[in-house]
Amino acid sequence: MSQPFRDRLRALGPGLVLAAAGIGAGDVVVASVTGIRFGLTLLWAVAFTAALKFVLTEALARWQLATGETIVRAWITRLPRWVAGLFAVYLLFWTFMVGASLSSACGLAGASLFPGWSVAAWGAVHAGVAALLVAANRYARFQKLMKGLIAVMAGCVLGCAALTQPEPGALLRGLVVPAVPAEGGAAQVLALLGGIGGSVTVICYGYWIRAAAWHGAGRLATVRSDLRLAYVFTGLFGMALVTIAAGVHLEAAGGSRIALELASRLETFAGPLARWIFLVGFWCTVFTAMLGVWQGVPQIYADLAAAWREREAADSGRTAFPSAPSDPGRGRGEPADRPAAPGTAGVTTAEAGGAESAASIRGRRVYLAAVAYLAGPPLVLLWHREPVGVVVTFSIAGAFFMPFLAATLLYLNNRRDWVGPLANRWFGNVALVVCLVVFGAVCVRELMRALA
């Protein structure tokens, strides 16, 4: 491997963090159920889902590179107030559900490996450890930790998929022939679209590229390479889970024993060691998702609070605070890596420094409060008898976000007076319309299921 290529590969990272945060318990459940019910027939739907998530994430990253604003800030500064208000209410509910979902999933993983403790106890331990890690570490250290866990996760799960020795012809047909089984196939395709690759976590990518100091149109090629790696990994991981699950008995298609059933199937192929390897991979999957969400989502809260305060100040004619001049999730003592914040032009150095310090303190407080909200109150649901039910409820909640994101990106990225040369072209608009239609169908399906 040449040195320049190694350097480019080493520079990538925010996309891997995004992939790890987006591949969680919901992905494991949905992909496993797909393999159990339909074998390898719907592999194409996993790949299609990863492609759609790439389109959305590339569009929001392009907005940020062009304007210097995160998509969250754009909802407040560029759209009517009710848009950001609606999202804030939704975010509170979604955060509670994702906290419960990931705590439950980590509890299941811990109890599967070490049955001496209950699911609830393991979930609480994981939530507390993750909160401490993200509160105490800088982004650079956090990214290194995530890369190590991702390597273990990929080696375990992809290796286990190879151990099942799938028939190459069936793999190829499932990947390139978009077949939809008559009995429940369409519903399962929609479930894959809503359950693979994360939902609200995609907007955390903006904060991670900010922490990596990726700014301006010149970074677009880097971002696209980073996202290609992220979603190729997401697609391969989802297909690996489908492959492992193919052949598991249908009665194992629900409940909290899905991971154990898959591990048992592997044991019949390759012995007890394969079972343990898969369970370690499952643990890495859900714990990296927890770390990614615990680190990224609180930054959404800090960004919302800062931007809302700015808009209130601007509307009342007062001097606005700087636009989130520092990253509240990077840890104390880490230098800021963003360009000068909008709204500080013409301010003296001392005044700007004082405003930045005050804004940083406020942002850090909001960030830590959001971490505590993720790791604390949702733990009450750990004593629910069916933790995977929490995972399913969370997946339903996530389905409502994707059409909202696609619609706002269609509007924002077509405003050439805002985005300039990075505005959507015809192909980008077609791709976003496909995302809007597809994820809108997923949302309608979830609504119908909820009302049934």
GIHU-V352256 format. One record per residue. N is the residue number from 1. OMEGA is omega in degrees with one decimal (none if undefined). Layout:
N;OMEGA + N;OMEGA
This chain:
1;-177.2 + 2;-178.6 + 3;179.2 + 4;-179.6 + 5;177.3 + 6;179.6 + 7;179.6 + 8;-179.9 + 9;180.0 + 10;-178.3 + 11;178.8 + 12;-178.0 + 13;179.2 + 14;179.2 + 15;177.0 + 16;175.9 + 17;177.4 + 18;-179.8 + 19;-179.3 + 20;179.1 + 21;-177.0 + 22;179.7 + 23;-177.7 + 24;-176.0 + 25;179.5 + 26;178.1 + 27;-179.7 + 28;-178.2 + 29;-175.4 + 30;-180.0 + 31;-179.9 + 32;178.2 + 33;178.6 + 34;179.1 + 35;-179.8 + 36;-174.2 + 37;-170.6 + 38;179.8 + 39;-176.8 + 40;-173.2 + 41;-173.1 + 42;175.6 + 43;-180.0 + 44;-178.8 + 45;176.3 + 46;179.2 + 47;179.6 + 48;178.6 + 49;178.7 + 50;179.6 + 51;179.1 + 52;178.3 + 53;174.8 + 54;-178.6 + 55;-177.9 + 56;-176.4 + 57;176.7 + 58;-179.3 + 59;-179.9 + 60;176.1 + 61;179.3 + 62;175.3 + 63;-176.8 + 64;178.6 + 65;-176.6 + 66;-170.6 + 67;-172.9 + 68;179.4 + 69;169.4 + 70;179.0 + 71;178.0 + 72;178.7 + 73;179.6 + 74;178.7 + 75;-179.8 + 76;-172.9 + 77;-173.0 + 78;-174.9 + 79;178.5 + 80;-175.8 + 81;-174.0 + 82;180.0 + 83;179.7 + 84;178.5 + 85;178.4 + 86;179.1 + 87;-179.5 + 88;177.9 + 89;178.1 + 90;-177.8 + 91;178.2 + 92;179.2 + 93;-177.9 + 94;-179.5 + 95;178.5 + 96;-178.0 + 97;-180.0 + 98;175.8 + 99;178.5 + 100;-177.7 + 101;-176.9 + 102;175.9 + 103;177.5 + 104;-178.2 + 105;177.5 + 106;175.3 + 107;177.3 + 108;-179.5 + 109;179.4 + 110;180.0 + 111;177.5 + 112;-179.9 + 113;-176.9 + 114;-172.1 + 115;-177.9 + 116;177.9 + 117;179.9 + 118;175.1 + 119;-178.5 + 120;-178.9 + 121;179.0 + 122;178.5 + 123;179.4 + 124;179.0 + 125;-179.5 + 126;-179.3 + 127;179.7 + 128;179.3 + 129;179.2 + 130;179.0 + 131;179.0 + 132;-178.2 + 133;-176.4 + 134;179.9 + 135;-172.8 + 136;-171.5 + 137;172.2 + 138;-178.3 + 139;-177.4 + 140;178.7 + 141;177.7 + 142;-179.5 + 143;178.5 + 144;177.1 + 145;-179.4 + 146;179.5 + 147;178.1 + 148;179.4 + 149;178.8 + 150;178.9 + 151;177.7 + 152;179.8 + 153;-179.5 + 154;-179.7 + 155;-178.4 + 156;-172.2 + 157;179.1 + 158;176.5 + 159;178.6 + 160;177.0 + 161;177.8 + 162;-179.4 + 163;179.2 + 164;177.2 + 165;179.6 + 166;-179.5 + 167;-173.8 + 168;179.8 + 169;178.6 + 170;176.3 + 171;-178.1 + 172;178.7 + 173;-179.7 + 174;-176.9 + 175;-172.2 + 176;-179.9 + 177;-176.9 + 178;179.2 + 179;177.2 + 180;-179.4 + 181;-174.8 + 182;-175.6 + 183;174.9 + 184;-176.9 + 185;-178.9 + 186;179.0 + 187;-179.5 + 188;174.3 + 189;177.9 + 190;177.3 + 191;176.9 + 192;-179.5 + 193;-179.8 + 194;-170.9 + 195;-177.4 + 196;170.3 + 197;175.6 + 198;179.2 + 199;-179.7 + 200;-178.5 + 201;-178.9 + 202;-177.9 + 203;174.1 + 204;-179.8 + 205;178.7 + 206;179.8 + 207;-179.7 + 208;174.9 + 209;173.8 + 210;178.6 + 211;177.2 + 212;179.3 + 213;174.8 + 214;-175.9 + 215;171.2 + 216;-176.7 + 217;-179.6 + 218;-180.0 + 219;-175.8 + 220;-179.6 + 221;177.9 + 222;179.8 + 223;-179.1 + 224;176.2 + 225;179.7 + 226;-179.0 + 227;175.3 + 228;177.6 + 229;-177.8 + 230;-172.9 + 231;167.6 + 232;177.5 + 233;178.9 + 234;179.8 + 235;179.4 + 236;-179.1 + 237;177.8 + 238;179.4 + 239;176.7 + 240;178.5 + 241;176.7 + 242;-178.6 + 243;179.4 + 244;-175.6 + 245;-178.8 + 246;179.9 + 247;175.0 + 248;-177.0 + 249;-174.7 + 250;-178.2 + 251;178.7 + 252;-172.2 + 253;178.9 + 254;177.0 + 255;-172.3 + 256;-176.2 + 257;-178.3 + 258;-179.2 + 259;179.2 + 260;178.2 + 261;177.8 + 262;178.3 + 263;179.0 + 264;178.0 + 265;178.6 + 266;179.2 + 267;178.8 + 268;179.6 + 269;-168.1 + 270;174.7 + 271;-175.2 + 272;-178.4 + 273;179.6 + 274;178.6 + 275;-179.4 + 276;177.9 + 277;179.7 + 278;-179.5 + 279;174.3 + 280;176.8 + 281;177.4 + 282;178.2 + 283;178.2 + 284;-179.2 + 285;-174.6 + 286;-179.4 + 287;175.5 + 288;175.3 + 289;178.1 + 290;179.9 + 291;-179.7 + 292;179.9 + 293;179.5 + 294;-179.3 + 295;-172.2 + 296;-173.4 + 297;176.5 + 298;176.0 + 299;174.6 + 300;179.1 + 301;-179.9 + 302;179.4 + 303;178.1 + 304;-177.6 + 305;-178.9 + 306;-177.9 + 307;178.9 + 308;178.5 + 309;177.5 + 310;-177.7 + 311;176.8 + 312;179.3 + 313;-179.5 + 314;-178.9 + 315;-179.4 + 316;176.6 + 317;178.6 + 318;177.6 + 319;-178.0 + 320;171.6 + 321;174.4 + 322;-176.1 + 323;176.2 + 324;-171.6 + 325;178.3 + 326;-179.0 + 327;-175.7 + 328;-178.6 + 329;-173.6 + 330;179.5 + 331;-176.4 + 332;174.7 + 333;179.7 + 334;-176.4 + 335;177.4 + 336;-179.1 + 337;176.4 + 338;171.7 + 339;-179.4 + 340;-175.1 + 341;174.0 + 342;177.0 + 343;-178.4 + 344;180.0 + 345;178.2 + 346;179.2 + 347;179.2 + 348;-178.8 + 349;-178.9 + 350;179.7 + 351;-179.6 + 352;178.9 + 353;178.8 + 354;179.0 + 355;-179.9 + 356;180.0 + 357;179.4 + 358;-179.9 + 359;179.6 + 360;179.1 + 361;178.9 + 362;-179.7 + 363;179.4 + 364;178.6 + 365;177.7 + 366;-179.9 + 367;-178.5 + 368;176.8 + 369;178.6 + 370;175.3 + 371;179.2 + 372;178.3 + 373;177.5 + 374;-170.8 + 375;-173.4 + 376;-173.7 + 377;-179.2 + 378;-178.7 + 379;179.7 + 380;-179.5 + 381;179.8 + 382;179.7 + 383;172.0 + 384;-173.9 + 385;-179.3 + 386;-178.2 + 387;-179.3 + 388;174.2 + 389;175.4 + 390;178.4 + 391;-178.9 + 392;178.1 + 393;177.5 + 394;179.3 + 395;177.4 + 396;179.3 + 397;-179.2 + 398;-176.8 + 399;-177.2 + 400;-174.0 + 401;-170.6 + 402;176.9 + 403;176.7 + 404;179.5 + 405;-179.6 + 406;-178.2 + 407;-179.1 + 408;177.4 + 409;175.8 + 410;179.7 + 411;-173.2 + 412;-173.9 + 413;172.6 + 414;175.8 + 415;-176.0 + 416;177.0 + 417;176.4 + 418;-170.5 + 419;178.4 + 420;-174.8 + 421;178.3 + 422;177.9 + 423;179.2 + 424;166.1 + 425;-172.7 + 426;-178.1 + 427;177.9 + 428;178.0 + 429;177.8 + 430;-178.9 + 431;179.1 + 432;175.9 + 433;176.2 + 434;177.2 + 435;-178.8 + 436;-178.7 + 437;-176.4 + 438;-178.8 + 439;171.7 + 440;176.9 + 441;176.7 + 442;-179.6 + 443;178.8 + 444;178.5 + 445;-179.4 + 446;176.6 + 447;179.3 + 448;178.5 + 449;-178.8 + 450;-177.5 + 451;-176.4 + 452;none
